[in-house]
Amino acid sequence: MAAARATAEAFPGTVLAVDAMGGDNAPSVVLEGVAAALEADPALKIVLCGPDEVVTPFAANHERCEAHVTTQVIDMGEHPARAVRQKKDSSIVVGCRLVKEGQAAGFFSAGSTGACLAAATLVVGRVKGVQRPALAMPLPAPSHPVLLCDVGANADCKPAYLVQFARMAGIYAERILGIPNPRIGLLNIGEEEEKGNDLAIKTHALMAKQVPGFAGNAEGRDILTGDFDVVVCDGFTGNVTLKTIEGTSKVLFKMVKEAMMSSAKAKIGALALKSELYELKDRMSADTYGGAPLLGCKGAVVVGHGSSNAKAVKNGILVTARAARENVSEIIAQTLAGSDASNSEQVE
């Protein structure tokens, strides 16, 4: 263990492991993103995991980057848990192992979400008391991002799981997104506490007792208004919601672009609003937030979108570093240990 921690102890800043082979456009965009992150954060060191021909030349030409050669890659279409167990020298598994061994404070990958979840859970391990780690995704809102949790890690949930998602997401919203005393909502089909299916009704009752900042049910139309800072749901619902928002955003911007190009008068108006439109597009882009943190693991683990570009990789690495520096996983452990949310009344 002492040898494993040598890299982290030798560097006074934050050491992160990064999967060089993660994403549809890897390794080129990953390398570009790593270079940008290193330039933006002088207190950051990257342990780049991947094939020798990819990571060694890059590390040789970039200060504060160390190559960690791996011989296997987990492809997007592989069965996540099986691939993690069979490909122990893959860039995803090795990156997570570096976190477990203390050689890195966090791990970022834009590779297979399922494989990242499996490796983080099986290799890095869960915070004591966490029943299910959850993926949280920042979404654009008028004043500050809204955190949606879970967005795909747990398709089937119990009320007690959602209570923990709420507590963990509340900590992340406060420490990383900078939202004091976040208002937490439960995604539902109505604002009344008796609305929804059996899971929603039982979860509402439990969250009202055990979640500081719980502000009741949030309907789908409330997610992006900023009325709630955190919106909690099961991973199936969250994933559908996230992809619906992403798809709507793309279609909306396409329609706006077509409208702006429809006539000479519209083109003049588009030219006048060019900078504002680019700013709006940037705020709505998932690339701005870099990825979804996996809350409940022993370390900072952030999973980027498979289609991540260099900007998304850079931002994903930077948010991983911030989560590591803020000790989010340790605060989650202390919060859960100091509460009886895991051991008191459980609603099945």
DAGI-V561734 format. One record per run of one state. SS is the DSSP state (2 for helix, 1 for strand, 0 for the rest). FROM is the first residue (numbers start at 0). LEN is the number of residues. If there is no record, write none. Layout:
BEGIN
ss: [SS:SS]
from: [FROM:FROM]
len: [LEN:LEN]
END
This chain:
BEGIN
ss: [0:2:0:1:0:2:0:1:0:2:0:1:0:1:0:2:0:1:2:0:1:0:2:0:1:0:1:0:1:0:2:0:1:0:2:0:1:0:2:0:1:0:2:0:2:0:2:0:2:0:1:0:1:0:1:0:2:0:2:0]
from: [0:5:10:13:19:27:40:43:50:51:60:64:69:71:72:79:86:89:90:100:105:109:112:124:125:126:133:139:145:149:158:175:183:187:197:210:213:218:219:222:229:232:234:260:263:272:273:284:285:288:291:295:296:297:299:303:309:325:327:337]
len: [5:5:3:6:8:13:3:7:1:9:4:5:2:1:7:7:3:1:10:5:4:3:12:1:1:7:6:6:4:9:17:8:4:10:13:3:5:1:3:7:3:2:26:3:9:1:11:1:3:3:4:1:1:2:4:6:16:2:10:11]
END
